[in-house]
Every structure is written in structure tokens, then in C-alpha cells.
Amino acid sequence: MPKMKTHSSSKKRFKITGTGKFMRKKAGKQHILAKKSTKRKRNLRQPTEVDKTHENKLRKLMPYHNK
């Protein structure tokens, strides 16, 4: 059986932790930053976990990045 291909945009957007959870960047830090408070922009820097409901979909998109 041929190898499965990893979804190219997914591998750029998501990282997998040692425990197998997917991490993503928060939305809202690309433009129109002048009106956002420093605290809000600082909190947008931290990566966050992908919701459990989307994990199965990501595992299919990234078959060789699973734990």
C-alpha cells in the first residue's frame, strides 16, 4: 500500500506535543493591532491546545505525526 501524504497546510499550522496533543496559534494577531491592548496582544502570543472534537480530523491529515 502506498504511503499517505501529510496535509501540507496542517503541518505548517499545528505542532504535536510529547503527549500527543495538537497545539495551534491563536487568531487575531495579524493586523489591526493598534486598537488592541498590549495585554490582549501578549495573551495572543501563547499557543493553545486544539479542541478534542477536532483531534481525530487532524490525526487523519497528519498520519505520521501521531503519538
Protein Blocks (a to p, Z undefined) as FASTA:
>chain_A
ZZddddfklmmmpccdfkopacdddehilgokllpcfklmmmmmpccdddfklmmmmmmm
mmmlcZZ
